[in-house]
Amino acid sequence: MEQKQSRQRQHGKYSLYTAPDNCRYTVAAVPDVKILNSLGFYPGTVIHKKKRYRLGGPVLVTSATREIALGKDIASAILVEEDTAI
């Protein structure tokens, strides 16, 4: 179990796909995919991960006033940190 958690979380950062649901995160790193930039995914952006659907389904995220569904591959490539601001 410990080994699995260490693969999912590295240096205080999570993959958006494996991060716990219903939490706020700050985007730490984003792959170089143009559509993510147009959706507002930049390092430092605060997002709310609402839910990860089962069986390899998408991740539902709220960013500003948008609700966005990201596929498993893209969500796995985005690194996030827990947002400590209240």
Order of alpha helices (4+ residues) and beta strands (2+ residues): alpha-beta-beta-beta-alpha-beta-beta-beta-alpha-beta
